[in-house]
Amino acid sequence: MVTSARPLPAGFQKAVADQLEAIRQAGTYKNERVIASAQKDLIKVQAPGKSEQEVLNFCANNYLGLSSHPQVIERAQAFLAKYGAGLSSVRFICGTQTIHKDLEKQISDFYGTEDTILYASCFDANAGIFEVLLTKEDAIISDALNHASIIDGVRLCKAQRYRYANGDMAELEARLQEADRAGARLKMIATDGVFSMDGKIAPLDRICDLAEKYGAVVFVDDCHATGFLGPTGRGTPEHFNVGHRVHLVNSTLGKAMGGAAGGYTTGNRDIIALLRNKSRPYLFSNTLPPPVIGAAAAAFDLLASPATQRTLLPPLWRNTRLFRTMLTEAGFTIKGDDHPIVPVMLGDARLAAEFANAMLERNIYVIGFSYPVVPNGQARIRVQISAAHTEDQIRQAAEAFIAIGRERGIIPSAPKL
């Protein structure tokens, strides 16, 4: 039976409609493209009124190609059959199975930490940590480009808030000094390990130096590093060899580690115990379903194997270097620190959207990002490289970028021979 929705009050309806129209006029309205296949390097997308189109996928967080890895899928199916579709409960009532505790231990072993707590997402993990640990007597010092989930989590806590310019260690030190002068009881530095819109790696070694100098706790959101950054994929702390100096790591199961869902905090056992008792997203959210646990467990098993590391990590970094080199040599402005996130800077929001559409016409699926996701005037195409891409696919995508860039006068034309 079809029913019509109750009409909104006229003033409310107009306010919503005006906001939507402003977004459309700015060229930043987001139309979701529908995928009609599994998540991998080659996918099928649907556009309204059009037939399915097979395209190369260069905008997923599937850095290691594990979303469609047979062992990940097989483990998810096995856990579904054995443990059911879900728990219909939060963790502390009747939502904790042996598999949840096993995965938490597996993650702790992966990092060499004392304990781990699982969340429905890393957004929840970030939203649920600062309010528990910090009071109005404390200080949180946060990088200006931290993820929205950290920003929202910081807003929920009562601590005094300080912000430092992205990666600016002199400014971070100045903020730590300000917090000391204000009499902060506890201090925490919060940073992304990798900044998701820029592909820039936080200088975690220098952050740890300052934290130790001023007696601060180091918190890292490592969502865009877990599984592939560092010699064995342990993320930003391993990349800088500071795992023993970082106090808390939040990350996700929804990107490189199988791509399903879920997040976690790993670190000091007393902090984890406190989060289990006081973190609201943990206490009031359903536990992760068994298929998600199975997929994540399989992904961590794969990363724990040196043989598998050799098949996954080198291709990712070869692909990353090739793509970045081709676009840089062609004249594009590229941001980031040789990371699989490759921001191709275009500046104008409408241009970024049109560029992404032109790429789709060439069977390359990328997305344009603009304000408010990135600063005004810094619109870009964020390309994401995967170990699942072949060299030919990398070259095909780069050549499409170069051709469209030349057509639109963004980069110089090819030299005449």
Phi, psi and omega in degrees: 000130180264128177237150178271147180288150177295129181298143174285154169305144188306316181296321179293315180301317181295319180299318178293314181298321179296320178296316180298318180295321178297321178295317179297316181297328179281352181075021184246011179293135186259113174262121182281125174276138185265128178265132183247031181206179174291159179280112176200196185293324180244119184230167174250131178241153178242135171245149181306127177076007181238160177281167179299144181234128178274126186223158171278131186264115179236032179221019179261157175275020186275060192300326183256000181073020185278348181301329180243019180292133185301324180290326178292315180294317181298317180292321178298317179295319180295318179291326176298314182293323185274321189248356176095175183282331182188177185255346181052038184196158168280169187297315191281354177265283176214042184245016179247114175259169177303326183293330177291316178294323179297317180293321178299320177292322180298318179292318177300317178296322180301318182267343187075033180256173185278327182197165182217146175235132180270145175233168178294333178200165175288333174302315177295320179299318179289324180290336188256005187259316189290321180299327181286320191267337189238141178245183180294346178275354188250178181226139173242125182246115194237139176295140185296336182256018177301155181300153181305328181292325175292316180302314179294320179297319178296321179298331182283341182267162184265004182294156172292135188253132176231145181231140177237150181301148187309117176067011184271102185287330176295319179288324175300315180298320179298322179290323176297320178294320177300317180297321177296317180296330179280357177081029181302132178288309178235150178231138175229133173261127180244128179213148164292146171288316174230131181277118197293334179270344185246344185065024182263135182267128179295142179284074191294330178296318180287327175297317178296322177302313181291322179299318180290325179295324186249009175067041182253156173273142178255123177244131181232127168268111189249031186302323183261030176220332183301127176101341185217339177271141186095157185305325180240019174079018180278004172095195185302318178302320178290321180306320181260003182056046179233023181304326180282355182249351178266130186274321185220134174237126168254141177203189190231153169263000190261010179238255183295331188271054174101335172077011185280282181187174174101154176217179181199160167242134178229142182161223184298133185296325180291321176297317180297319178297320178295319178297321179299332183265338188230347185283114189296318178299328177287314185291331189242020176239144174303148178292158179297137182289151183307319179300324178293319178298316180298315180298316181293319179299319178295320179297316178293325175299316180299317182288337179283346183267120177303325180296317179291321177305320182291335179271341185255314189286312181301317178299323179299314184285328174297314180299318180298312181297318182297312183295313180298319181296315182298316182287323179295315180295332178283343177114002177288151171270119184242135176260169172106174186245061180052043180255155178298343167281119183238097179279117177265108190280129180236336175090298186272134183296315182294321177299318180298317179294317180294323179296317179298320178295320178294324176295321179297325176297337176262016176066033174240123185261108174224168183233139173273137178244136181214181180303137010266006180292323175234164181302149179302135180083003179239039178298152186202164163260122177263107177270139177234121185270148180231153172295339181285341178290142173272166177299320179298321179294320177299314180295320179299316180294315181297319180294326176294317176303313184295317181298314180292321178300321178288320179301323185263005177072021180280325177233162182297152175293161178296139179297141179282135181273000000 
